[in-house]
Amino acid sequence: LGMGIATYGIPLALLGASLAFFLAYGTGGASFWTPVGFLIASAGVLGYAAWVRDPERLNRHFLFACGIACPAVVLLRLATGGAGWFEALAAGQSIIVTVDLLLLLGGAAMLYRHRAGALAPLASEAEAAPVSAG
């Protein structure tokens, strides 16, 4: 169960921080709401993991949530006044376009994997089992 939280839960909490940042960007409270967004998303991840208790189901739900949150970050950045791609490139800020494309491609890949029923490989039970001394 803990491996699934690390595999998808931590990225989901980081995406929650990004969403909180862009929601608070115009208010001047982004430095406060970014870590609060991370904590809220982390609490949600841990609470949901405690409620579901089925690693496969949990991983599928977190994979889907990450797949939705990645493009949501891009859309929210644009909706809150972030530079468009042409504007960013004209200003020499290719990193904006790069991160947006990575978020869009990553989100699409996660949604594809979710739909296909595939999950990122987690540690096998043999790898996770403690090694006993001789």
Helices and strands as residue ranges (DSSP letters): H 2-4, I 5-9, H 10-24, G 25-27, H 30-52, H 55-79, H 85-90, H 94-116, H 125-128
